[in-house]
């Protein structure tokens, strides 16, 4: 049945059941709903409403003598109302306002700080997907030798934040060769991405056979092997201890499997990248995420970026009874704060 078939009183009762369950983690009785004094109906009427909601698939009764709990459909209805702004409180999130320091040129530090605040503010698992360095346009690029076959890439973005990446090469490179390659890339490809640099080098290398052949061959080898490596995707995770302690995720075997999945970060990045272009907070409940071992969890996520460019995704993963009223605005405001920090820093440097 469609959501709009619910009467106002039905919606109110469903919201009260969800909020009680989220708060206490126990089945909710009609007596408990009555005691809130937020619905003008007798316990018998409330029982009938809850029975109706159960038949419609919004509530379930774990045991005959127990109260009722929201199903994924019931949670989806409740969250949908929150996202429409029906129930969101006008509360401030002082944790973000007081602890988030946005005056830095180091994007990695900014995102790590955001991830920690998301975890602390939600008492769940905070995550941030950072931009892949290969897909960002650069204002300046420097290559620094770490060892014979390891190279540090230092990339300064057009919004003047600094990202770094360590790349592995199959060929030995000297610092002189890296300086020469950096100079060539900055002179010819400023404003483009490392990915497009690789494509251009592969296509145009014969033009530079005399002057640059050996250096550019080595640079192309470095970029080919590194860009093709899926393990380079970056996802920051904070708050695993909080998630392990949640009572609705007490199945240790399932938790171990869940965290093995999280540790295979490329898989989680692929899941979340499907939602990276969203214009607002997205909530995935249980099986909606279509990700192994996460059916007992919910994800609240949003994107951050610079100007009109989406750079990455951040959010919270927790049990399905996470406090949505608090976490949805937490994720929304954190995404806005990160975006603003990047934008403001870029504007200040450009003055």
Short mmCIF file of the C-alpha atoms (twelve columns), coordinates in Angstrom:
data_MODEL
# 
_entry.id   MODEL 
# 
loop_
_atom_site.group_PDB 
_atom_site.id 
_atom_site.type_symbol 
_atom_site.label_atom_id 
_atom_site.label_alt_id 
_atom_site.label_comp_id 
_atom_site.label_asym_id 
_atom_site.label_seq_id 
_atom_site.Cartn_x 
_atom_site.Cartn_y 
_atom_site.Cartn_z 
_atom_site.pdbx_PDB_model_num 
ATOM 1   C CA . UNK A 1   0.000  0.000   0.000   1 
ATOM 2   C CA . UNK A 2   1.134  3.540   -0.628  1 
ATOM 3   C CA . UNK A 3   2.318  5.694   2.235   1 
ATOM 4   C CA . UNK A 4   -0.413 8.261   1.604   1 
ATOM 5   C CA . UNK A 5   -3.063 5.706   2.635   1 
ATOM 6   C CA . UNK A 6   -1.961 6.220   6.240   1 
ATOM 7   C CA . UNK A 7   -4.038 8.611   8.281   1 
ATOM 8   C CA . UNK A 8   -2.341 11.304  10.352  1 
ATOM 9   C CA . UNK A 9   -2.976 9.318   13.521  1 
ATOM 10  C CA . UNK A 10  -1.482 6.179   11.952  1 
ATOM 11  C CA . UNK A 11  1.630  8.127   10.969  1 
ATOM 12  C CA . UNK A 12  1.938  9.595   14.437  1 
ATOM 13  C CA . UNK A 13  1.693  6.158   16.074  1 
ATOM 14  C CA . UNK A 14  4.238  4.720   13.653  1 
ATOM 15  C CA . UNK A 15  6.616  7.583   14.402  1 
ATOM 16  C CA . UNK A 16  6.247  7.049   18.163  1 
ATOM 17  C CA . UNK A 17  6.891  3.314   17.832  1 
ATOM 18  C CA . UNK A 18  10.022 3.943   15.749  1 
ATOM 19  C CA . UNK A 19  11.356 6.573   18.149  1 
ATOM 20  C CA . UNK A 20  10.749 4.374   21.190  1 
ATOM 21  C CA . UNK A 21  12.425 1.417   19.499  1 
ATOM 22  C CA . UNK A 22  15.394 3.542   18.390  1 
ATOM 23  C CA . UNK A 23  15.756 4.873   21.930  1 
ATOM 24  C CA . UNK A 24  15.318 1.634   23.901  1 
ATOM 25  C CA . UNK A 25  15.851 -1.241  21.481  1 
ATOM 26  C CA . UNK A 26  12.819 -3.114  22.781  1 
ATOM 27  C CA . UNK A 27  9.396  -3.988  21.308  1 
ATOM 28  C CA . UNK A 28  6.890  -1.188  21.901  1 
ATOM 29  C CA . UNK A 29  3.452  -1.832  23.413  1 
ATOM 30  C CA . UNK A 30  0.253  0.142   22.889  1 
ATOM 31  C CA . UNK A 31  0.468  1.047   26.586  1 
ATOM 32  C CA . UNK A 32  3.899  2.604   26.050  1 
ATOM 33  C CA . UNK A 33  2.539  4.657   23.130  1 
ATOM 34  C CA . UNK A 34  -0.451 5.727   25.244  1 
ATOM 35  C CA . UNK A 35  1.837  6.855   28.070  1 
ATOM 36  C CA . UNK A 36  3.590  9.323   25.783  1 
ATOM 37  C CA . UNK A 37  0.323  11.309  25.781  1 
ATOM 38  C CA . UNK A 38  1.108  12.419  22.232  1 
ATOM 39  C CA . UNK A 39  -1.863 10.667  20.605  1 
ATOM 40  C CA . UNK A 40  -5.430 11.263  21.744  1 
ATOM 41  C CA . UNK A 41  -6.673 7.664   21.570  1 
ATOM 42  C CA . UNK A 42  -7.515 4.883   23.987  1 
ATOM 43  C CA . UNK A 43  -5.163 1.901   24.437  1 
ATOM 44  C CA . UNK A 44  -7.705 -0.249  22.560  1 
ATOM 45  C CA . UNK A 45  -7.687 2.146   19.598  1 
ATOM 46  C CA . UNK A 46  -3.907 2.239   19.665  1 
ATOM 47  C CA . UNK A 47  -3.800 -1.568  19.623  1 
ATOM 48  C CA . UNK A 48  -6.021 -1.555  16.548  1 
ATOM 49  C CA . UNK A 49  -3.840 1.040   14.819  1 
ATOM 50  C CA . UNK A 50  -0.692 -0.963  15.567  1 
ATOM 51  C CA . UNK A 51  -2.340 -4.158  14.321  1 
ATOM 52  C CA . UNK A 52  -3.277 -2.327  11.107  1 
ATOM 53  C CA . UNK A 53  0.307  -1.069  10.707  1 
ATOM 54  C CA . UNK A 54  1.523  -4.633  11.166  1 
ATOM 55  C CA . UNK A 55  -0.786 -5.903  8.420   1 
ATOM 56  C CA . UNK A 56  0.455  -3.143  6.144   1 
ATOM 57  C CA . UNK A 57  4.076  -4.197  6.717   1 
ATOM 58  C CA . UNK A 58  5.244  -1.227  8.773   1 
ATOM 59  C CA . UNK A 59  5.475  -3.069  12.115  1 
ATOM 60  C CA . UNK A 60  6.252  -6.626  13.183  1 
ATOM 61  C CA . UNK A 61  5.593  -8.562  16.372  1 
ATOM 62  C CA . UNK A 62  8.629  -10.651 17.395  1 
ATOM 63  C CA . UNK A 63  6.592  -12.713 19.886  1 
ATOM 64  C CA . UNK A 64  2.868  -13.115 20.433  1 
ATOM 65  C CA . UNK A 65  2.926  -11.514 23.865  1 
ATOM 66  C CA . UNK A 66  5.453  -8.821  22.955  1 
ATOM 67  C CA . UNK A 67  4.963  -5.339  21.603  1 
ATOM 68  C CA . UNK A 68  5.881  -4.397  18.063  1 
ATOM 69  C CA . UNK A 69  9.043  -3.253  16.308  1 
ATOM 70  C CA . UNK A 70  9.385  -1.311  13.061  1 
ATOM 71  C CA . UNK A 71  10.191 -3.250  9.907   1 
ATOM 72  C CA . UNK A 72  12.561 -1.898  7.275   1 
ATOM 73  C CA . UNK A 73  9.472  -0.505  5.557   1 
ATOM 74  C CA . UNK A 74  8.421  1.244   8.763   1 
ATOM 75  C CA . UNK A 75  11.901 2.692   9.195   1 
ATOM 76  C CA . UNK A 76  11.911 3.797   5.563   1 
ATOM 77  C CA . UNK A 77  8.613  5.659   6.054   1 
ATOM 78  C CA . UNK A 78  9.912  7.347   9.201   1 
ATOM 79  C CA . UNK A 79  13.223 8.326   7.601   1 
ATOM 80  C CA . UNK A 80  11.394 9.576   4.523   1 
ATOM 81  C CA . UNK A 81  9.391  11.929  6.728   1 
ATOM 82  C CA . UNK A 82  12.620 13.125  8.372   1 
ATOM 83  C CA . UNK A 83  14.220 13.817  5.008   1 
ATOM 84  C CA . UNK A 84  11.132 15.769  3.985   1 
ATOM 85  C CA . UNK A 85  11.730 17.968  7.019   1 
ATOM 86  C CA . UNK A 86  8.580  16.832  8.809   1 
ATOM 87  C CA . UNK A 87  10.214 15.847  12.083  1 
ATOM 88  C CA . UNK A 88  13.780 17.162  12.019  1 
ATOM 89  C CA . UNK A 89  14.473 19.097  15.222  1 
ATOM 90  C CA . UNK A 90  15.944 22.562  15.035  1 
ATOM 91  C CA . UNK A 91  18.821 21.449  17.237  1 
ATOM 92  C CA . UNK A 92  22.384 22.627  16.891  1 
ATOM 93  C CA . UNK A 93  25.252 20.204  16.659  1 
ATOM 94  C CA . UNK A 94  27.841 21.822  18.933  1 
ATOM 95  C CA . UNK A 95  30.289 18.974  18.351  1 
ATOM 96  C CA . UNK A 96  30.788 20.115  14.776  1 
ATOM 97  C CA . UNK A 97  30.623 23.813  15.511  1 
ATOM 98  C CA . UNK A 98  33.153 23.652  18.354  1 
ATOM 99  C CA . UNK A 99  35.586 20.935  17.250  1 
ATOM 100 C CA . UNK A 100 35.762 21.169  13.485  1 
ATOM 101 C CA . UNK A 101 38.838 23.188  12.539  1 
ATOM 102 C CA . UNK A 102 38.535 24.096  8.895   1 
ATOM 103 C CA . UNK A 103 41.621 26.284  8.474   1 
ATOM 104 C CA . UNK A 104 44.005 23.865  6.781   1 
ATOM 105 C CA . UNK A 105 45.469 23.259  3.363   1 
ATOM 106 C CA . UNK A 106 45.867 19.540  4.059   1 
ATOM 107 C CA . UNK A 107 42.759 17.829  2.699   1 
ATOM 108 C CA . UNK A 108 43.675 14.474  4.265   1 
ATOM 109 C CA . UNK A 109 43.805 16.049  7.741   1 
ATOM 110 C CA . UNK A 110 40.499 17.826  7.142   1 
ATOM 111 C CA . UNK A 111 38.770 14.593  6.115   1 
ATOM 112 C CA . UNK A 112 40.275 12.577  8.964   1 
ATOM 113 C CA . UNK A 113 38.987 15.161  11.417  1 
ATOM 114 C CA . UNK A 114 35.521 15.024  9.821   1 
ATOM 115 C CA . UNK A 115 35.540 11.223  10.052  1 
ATOM 116 C CA . UNK A 116 36.405 11.285  13.749  1 
ATOM 117 C CA . UNK A 117 33.675 13.813  14.519  1 
ATOM 118 C CA . UNK A 118 31.113 11.730  12.630  1 
ATOM 119 C CA . UNK A 119 32.067 8.681   14.694  1 
ATOM 120 C CA . UNK A 120 32.081 10.549  18.016  1 
ATOM 121 C CA . UNK A 121 28.860 12.411  17.251  1 
ATOM 122 C CA . UNK A 122 26.944 9.310   16.175  1 
ATOM 123 C CA . UNK A 123 28.397 6.670   18.504  1 
ATOM 124 C CA . UNK A 124 28.671 4.534   15.382  1 
ATOM 125 C CA . UNK A 125 31.090 4.099   12.496  1 
ATOM 126 C CA . UNK A 126 32.083 7.283   10.675  1 
ATOM 127 C CA . UNK A 127 33.438 7.020   7.150   1 
ATOM 128 C CA . UNK A 128 34.845 9.423   4.572   1 
ATOM 129 C CA . UNK A 129 35.806 8.577   0.999   1 
ATOM 130 C CA . UNK A 130 38.556 10.926  -0.086  1 
ATOM 131 C CA . UNK A 131 38.965 11.981  -3.713  1 
ATOM 132 C CA . UNK A 132 41.171 9.785   -5.844  1 
ATOM 133 C CA . UNK A 133 44.215 11.858  -6.581  1 
ATOM 134 C CA . UNK A 134 44.260 10.616  -10.176 1 
ATOM 135 C CA . UNK A 135 40.844 12.107  -10.927 1 
ATOM 136 C CA . UNK A 136 41.462 15.621  -9.562  1 
ATOM 137 C CA . UNK A 137 42.716 18.493  -11.711 1 
ATOM 138 C CA . UNK A 138 46.024 19.858  -10.477 1 
ATOM 139 C CA . UNK A 139 47.476 23.315  -10.265 1 
ATOM 140 C CA . UNK A 140 50.932 21.969  -9.487  1 
ATOM 141 C CA . UNK A 141 52.446 18.484  -9.290  1 
ATOM 142 C CA . UNK A 142 55.692 17.305  -7.741  1 
ATOM 143 C CA . UNK A 143 57.248 13.829  -7.779  1 
ATOM 144 C CA . UNK A 144 59.614 12.914  -4.931  1 
ATOM 145 C CA . UNK A 145 61.760 9.783   -4.747  1 
ATOM 146 C CA . UNK A 146 61.252 7.697   -1.597  1 
ATOM 147 C CA . UNK A 147 63.216 4.658   -2.747  1 
ATOM 148 C CA . UNK A 148 64.334 3.236   -6.106  1 
ATOM 149 C CA . UNK A 149 60.805 2.137   -7.007  1 
ATOM 150 C CA . UNK A 150 58.604 4.214   -4.713  1 
ATOM 151 C CA . UNK A 151 57.522 7.764   -5.564  1 
ATOM 152 C CA . UNK A 152 55.572 10.314  -3.547  1 
ATOM 153 C CA . UNK A 153 53.157 12.403  -5.624  1 
ATOM 154 C CA . UNK A 154 52.367 15.827  -4.138  1 
ATOM 155 C CA . UNK A 155 49.372 17.385  -5.879  1 
ATOM 156 C CA . UNK A 156 48.106 20.923  -5.324  1 
ATOM 157 C CA . UNK A 157 44.491 21.284  -6.476  1 
ATOM 158 C CA . UNK A 158 42.942 24.377  -8.126  1 
ATOM 159 C CA . UNK A 159 41.303 25.025  -4.743  1 
ATOM 160 C CA . UNK A 160 44.833 25.025  -3.284  1 
ATOM 161 C CA . UNK A 161 44.603 21.991  -1.035  1 
ATOM 162 C CA . UNK A 162 47.385 19.443  -0.950  1 
ATOM 163 C CA . UNK A 163 46.987 15.708  -1.544  1 
ATOM 164 C CA . UNK A 164 49.690 13.067  -1.499  1 
ATOM 165 C CA . UNK A 165 49.921 9.551   -2.885  1 
ATOM 166 C CA . UNK A 166 52.682 6.955   -2.814  1 
ATOM 167 C CA . UNK A 167 53.111 5.137   -6.125  1 
ATOM 168 C CA . UNK A 168 55.036 1.975   -6.965  1 
ATOM 169 C CA . UNK A 169 57.123 1.739   -10.124 1 
ATOM 170 C CA . UNK A 170 58.488 -1.326  -11.878 1 
ATOM 171 C CA . UNK A 171 61.467 0.751   -13.024 1 
ATOM 172 C CA . UNK A 172 64.087 2.539   -10.945 1 
ATOM 173 C CA . UNK A 173 63.758 6.345   -10.998 1 
ATOM 174 C CA . UNK A 174 66.270 9.008   -9.961  1 
ATOM 175 C CA . UNK A 175 65.229 12.318  -8.412  1 
ATOM 176 C CA . UNK A 176 66.661 14.119  -11.434 1 
ATOM 177 C CA . UNK A 177 64.348 12.125  -13.710 1 
ATOM 178 C CA . UNK A 178 61.392 12.831  -11.436 1 
ATOM 179 C CA . UNK A 179 62.177 16.562  -11.416 1 
ATOM 180 C CA . UNK A 180 62.341 16.530  -15.193 1 
ATOM 181 C CA . UNK A 181 59.023 14.656  -15.422 1 
ATOM 182 C CA . UNK A 182 57.362 17.035  -12.931 1 
ATOM 183 C CA . UNK A 183 58.534 20.052  -14.914 1 
ATOM 184 C CA . UNK A 184 57.236 18.589  -18.164 1 
ATOM 185 C CA . UNK A 185 53.826 17.701  -16.654 1 
ATOM 186 C CA . UNK A 186 53.381 21.124  -15.033 1 
ATOM 187 C CA . UNK A 187 54.288 22.926  -18.248 1 
ATOM 188 C CA . UNK A 188 52.010 20.881  -20.481 1 
ATOM 189 C CA . UNK A 189 49.108 19.579  -18.394 1 
ATOM 190 C CA . UNK A 190 48.271 22.098  -15.661 1 
ATOM 191 C CA . UNK A 191 44.524 22.081  -14.993 1 
ATOM 192 C CA . UNK A 192 44.111 18.486  -16.130 1 
ATOM 193 C CA . UNK A 193 44.057 15.208  -14.182 1 
ATOM 194 C CA . UNK A 194 46.818 12.641  -13.760 1 
ATOM 195 C CA . UNK A 195 44.537 10.176  -15.532 1 
ATOM 196 C CA . UNK A 196 44.421 12.414  -18.611 1 
ATOM 197 C CA . UNK A 197 48.203 12.874  -18.367 1 
ATOM 198 C CA . UNK A 198 48.632 9.118   -18.633 1 
ATOM 199 C CA . UNK A 199 46.327 8.936   -21.657 1 
ATOM 200 C CA . UNK A 200 48.115 11.812  -23.386 1 
ATOM 201 C CA . UNK A 201 51.548 10.316  -22.737 1 
ATOM 202 C CA . UNK A 202 50.492 6.960   -24.140 1 
ATOM 203 C CA . UNK A 203 49.171 8.677   -27.257 1 
ATOM 204 C CA . UNK A 204 51.836 11.338  -27.830 1 
ATOM 205 C CA . UNK A 205 55.059 9.749   -26.579 1 
ATOM 206 C CA . UNK A 206 56.516 9.293   -30.095 1 
ATOM 207 C CA . UNK A 207 56.539 13.108  -30.498 1 
ATOM 208 C CA . UNK A 208 59.107 13.407  -27.715 1 
ATOM 209 C CA . UNK A 209 61.336 10.458  -28.620 1 
ATOM 210 C CA . UNK A 210 64.575 12.453  -28.717 1 
ATOM 211 C CA . UNK A 211 64.288 14.834  -25.792 1 
ATOM 212 C CA . UNK A 212 62.170 12.989  -23.244 1 
ATOM 213 C CA . UNK A 213 61.872 9.355   -24.281 1 
ATOM 214 C CA . UNK A 214 63.534 7.614   -21.328 1 
ATOM 215 C CA . UNK A 215 62.053 9.917   -18.674 1 
ATOM 216 C CA . UNK A 216 58.536 9.843   -20.122 1 
ATOM 217 C CA . UNK A 217 58.663 6.090   -20.626 1 
ATOM 218 C CA . UNK A 218 59.406 5.689   -16.934 1 
ATOM 219 C CA . UNK A 219 56.703 8.188   -15.972 1 
ATOM 220 C CA . UNK A 220 54.175 6.378   -18.146 1 
ATOM 221 C CA . UNK A 221 55.140 3.053   -16.559 1 
ATOM 222 C CA . UNK A 222 54.688 4.583   -13.095 1 
ATOM 223 C CA . UNK A 223 51.244 5.974   -13.930 1 
ATOM 224 C CA . UNK A 224 50.031 2.845   -15.692 1 
ATOM 225 C CA . UNK A 225 50.857 0.494   -12.844 1 
ATOM 226 C CA . UNK A 226 49.538 2.821   -10.138 1 
ATOM 227 C CA . UNK A 227 46.291 4.025   -11.713 1 
ATOM 228 C CA . UNK A 228 45.276 0.485   -12.622 1 
ATOM 229 C CA . UNK A 229 45.657 -0.604  -9.000  1 
ATOM 230 C CA . UNK A 230 42.165 -0.567  -7.415  1 
ATOM 231 C CA . UNK A 231 43.681 -0.655  -3.930  1 
ATOM 232 C CA . UNK A 232 44.464 3.026   -4.275  1 
ATOM 233 C CA . UNK A 233 40.893 3.997   -3.383  1 
ATOM 234 C CA . UNK A 234 40.857 5.751   -0.011  1 
ATOM 235 C CA . UNK A 235 38.207 5.312   2.645   1 
ATOM 236 C CA . UNK A 236 38.700 6.521   6.207   1 
ATOM 237 C CA . UNK A 237 36.927 4.609   8.972   1 
ATOM 238 C CA . UNK A 238 36.609 5.709   12.590  1 
ATOM 239 C CA . UNK A 239 34.551 4.328   15.455  1 
ATOM 240 C CA . UNK A 240 34.754 0.556   15.044  1 
ATOM 241 C CA . UNK A 241 34.758 0.175   18.840  1 
ATOM 242 C CA . UNK A 242 31.439 2.049   19.064  1 
ATOM 243 C CA . UNK A 243 29.823 -0.203  16.470  1 
ATOM 244 C CA . UNK A 244 31.148 -3.364  18.101  1 
ATOM 245 C CA . UNK A 245 29.524 -2.325  21.362  1 
ATOM 246 C CA . UNK A 246 26.016 -1.860  19.976  1 
ATOM 247 C CA . UNK A 247 23.552 -4.372  21.392  1 
ATOM 248 C CA . UNK A 248 21.685 -4.947  18.125  1 
ATOM 249 C CA . UNK A 249 24.885 -6.147  16.499  1 
ATOM 250 C CA . UNK A 250 25.806 -8.784  19.059  1 
ATOM 251 C CA . UNK A 251 26.392 -11.645 16.592  1 
ATOM 252 C CA . UNK A 252 30.186 -11.813 16.693  1 
ATOM 253 C CA . UNK A 253 30.514 -13.984 13.593  1 
ATOM 254 C CA . UNK A 254 28.404 -11.513 11.634  1 
ATOM 255 C CA . UNK A 255 30.439 -8.613  12.983  1 
ATOM 256 C CA . UNK A 256 33.713 -10.239 12.016  1 
ATOM 257 C CA . UNK A 257 32.375 -10.808 8.525   1 
ATOM 258 C CA . UNK A 258 31.085 -7.224  8.374   1 
ATOM 259 C CA . UNK A 259 34.451 -5.749  9.291   1 
ATOM 260 C CA . UNK A 260 36.278 -8.023  6.879   1 
ATOM 261 C CA . UNK A 261 34.012 -6.527  4.226   1 
ATOM 262 C CA . UNK A 262 34.800 -3.001  5.436   1 
ATOM 263 C CA . UNK A 263 38.500 -3.755  5.363   1 
ATOM 264 C CA . UNK A 264 38.136 -4.676  1.700   1 
ATOM 265 C CA . UNK A 265 37.802 -0.959  1.220   1 
ATOM 266 C CA . UNK A 266 37.550 -0.988  -2.547  1 
ATOM 267 C CA . UNK A 267 34.256 -2.905  -2.286  1 
ATOM 268 C CA . UNK A 268 32.802 -0.375  0.142   1 
ATOM 269 C CA . UNK A 269 33.999 2.500   -2.028  1 
ATOM 270 C CA . UNK A 270 32.233 0.967   -5.034  1 
ATOM 271 C CA . UNK A 271 29.013 0.670   -3.019  1 
ATOM 272 C CA . UNK A 272 29.110 4.275   -1.857  1 
ATOM 273 C CA . UNK A 273 30.320 5.722   -5.150  1 
ATOM 274 C CA . UNK A 274 26.913 4.912   -6.637  1 
ATOM 275 C CA . UNK A 275 25.526 7.706   -4.467  1 
ATOM 276 C CA . UNK A 276 28.339 10.237  -4.775  1 
ATOM 277 C CA . UNK A 277 26.390 12.640  -7.008  1 
ATOM 278 C CA . UNK A 278 23.434 13.042  -4.673  1 
ATOM 279 C CA . UNK A 279 22.337 16.556  -3.803  1 
ATOM 280 C CA . UNK A 280 21.197 15.684  -0.296  1 
ATOM 281 C CA . UNK A 281 21.485 13.161  2.510   1 
ATOM 282 C CA . UNK A 282 20.705 9.578   1.523   1 
ATOM 283 C CA . UNK A 283 19.686 6.854   3.988   1 
ATOM 284 C CA . UNK A 284 20.080 3.164   3.112   1 
ATOM 285 C CA . UNK A 285 18.305 0.754   5.457   1 
ATOM 286 C CA . UNK A 286 19.206 -2.928  5.701   1 
ATOM 287 C CA . UNK A 287 19.097 -4.741  2.384   1 
ATOM 288 C CA . UNK A 288 18.665 -1.459  0.460   1 
ATOM 289 C CA . UNK A 289 22.458 -1.139  0.559   1 
ATOM 290 C CA . UNK A 290 22.828 -4.415  -1.386  1 
ATOM 291 C CA . UNK A 291 26.103 -5.126  0.406   1 
ATOM 292 C CA . UNK A 292 27.093 -8.420  2.101   1 
ATOM 293 C CA . UNK A 293 26.617 -8.666  5.888   1 
ATOM 294 C CA . UNK A 294 25.140 -5.195  6.215   1 
ATOM 295 C CA . UNK A 295 21.456 -6.116  6.288   1 
ATOM 296 C CA . UNK A 296 21.277 -5.320  10.033  1 
ATOM 297 C CA . UNK A 297 22.747 -1.846  9.471   1 
ATOM 298 C CA . UNK A 298 21.751 1.549   8.148   1 
ATOM 299 C CA . UNK A 299 23.943 3.995   6.246   1 
ATOM 300 C CA . UNK A 300 23.450 7.749   6.328   1 
ATOM 301 C CA . UNK A 301 25.565 9.474   3.690   1 
ATOM 302 C CA . UNK A 302 26.057 12.708  1.801   1 
ATOM 303 C CA . UNK A 303 28.668 14.219  -0.485  1 
ATOM 304 C CA . UNK A 304 31.145 17.058  -0.163  1 
ATOM 305 C CA . UNK A 305 32.826 19.050  -2.875  1 
ATOM 306 C CA . UNK A 306 34.172 22.268  -4.296  1 
ATOM 307 C CA . UNK A 307 31.979 24.634  -6.297  1 
ATOM 308 C CA . UNK A 308 29.893 22.300  -8.481  1 
ATOM 309 C CA . UNK A 309 32.393 19.442  -8.363  1 
ATOM 310 C CA . UNK A 310 31.622 16.451  -6.126  1 
ATOM 311 C CA . UNK A 311 34.844 15.241  -4.514  1 
ATOM 312 C CA . UNK A 312 33.747 12.422  -2.234  1 
ATOM 313 C CA . UNK A 313 31.255 10.914  0.193   1 
ATOM 314 C CA . UNK A 314 30.992 10.867  3.980   1 
ATOM 315 C CA . UNK A 315 28.554 9.508   6.518   1 
ATOM 316 C CA . UNK A 316 27.746 7.045   9.274   1 
ATOM 317 C CA . UNK A 317 27.189 3.283   9.409   1 
ATOM 318 C CA . UNK A 318 25.371 1.838   12.410  1 
ATOM 319 C CA . UNK A 319 22.603 -0.529  13.503  1 
ATOM 320 C CA . UNK A 320 19.171 0.056   12.027  1 
ATOM 321 C CA . UNK A 321 18.024 1.659   15.253  1 
ATOM 322 C CA . UNK A 322 20.511 4.532   15.091  1 
ATOM 323 C CA . UNK A 323 19.037 7.876   16.212  1 
ATOM 324 C CA . UNK A 324 18.114 9.161   12.764  1 
ATOM 325 C CA . UNK A 325 16.866 12.497  14.107  1 
ATOM 326 C CA . UNK A 326 20.354 13.304  15.297  1 
ATOM 327 C CA . UNK A 327 22.483 11.547  12.696  1 
ATOM 328 C CA . UNK A 328 20.767 12.852  9.544   1 
ATOM 329 C CA . UNK A 329 21.470 16.507  10.435  1 
ATOM 330 C CA . UNK A 330 24.929 15.529  11.726  1 
ATOM 331 C CA . UNK A 331 25.890 14.052  8.346   1 
ATOM 332 C CA . UNK A 332 24.220 16.877  6.424   1 
ATOM 333 C CA . UNK A 333 26.010 19.607  8.366   1 
ATOM 334 C CA . UNK A 334 29.343 17.806  8.315   1 
ATOM 335 C CA . UNK A 335 29.178 17.544  4.516   1 
ATOM 336 C CA . UNK A 336 28.328 21.237  4.281   1 
ATOM 337 C CA . UNK A 337 31.151 22.194  6.648   1 
ATOM 338 C CA . UNK A 338 33.744 20.197  4.704   1 
ATOM 339 C CA . UNK A 339 32.542 21.686  1.414   1 
ATOM 340 C CA . UNK A 340 32.614 25.174  2.875   1 
ATOM 341 C CA . UNK A 341 36.114 24.677  4.284   1 
ATOM 342 C CA . UNK A 342 37.424 23.615  0.873   1 
ATOM 343 C CA . UNK A 343 35.633 26.462  -0.911  1 
ATOM 344 C CA . UNK A 344 36.613 29.182  1.546   1 
ATOM 345 C CA . UNK A 345 40.251 28.109  1.547   1 
ATOM 346 C CA . UNK A 346 40.338 28.106  -2.259  1 
ATOM 347 C CA . UNK A 347 38.747 31.563  -2.439  1 
ATOM 348 C CA . UNK A 348 41.131 33.032  0.143   1 
ATOM 349 C CA . UNK A 349 44.209 31.782  -1.674  1 
ATOM 350 C CA . UNK A 350 42.895 33.082  -4.996  1 
ATOM 351 C CA . UNK A 351 42.450 36.653  -3.690  1 
# 
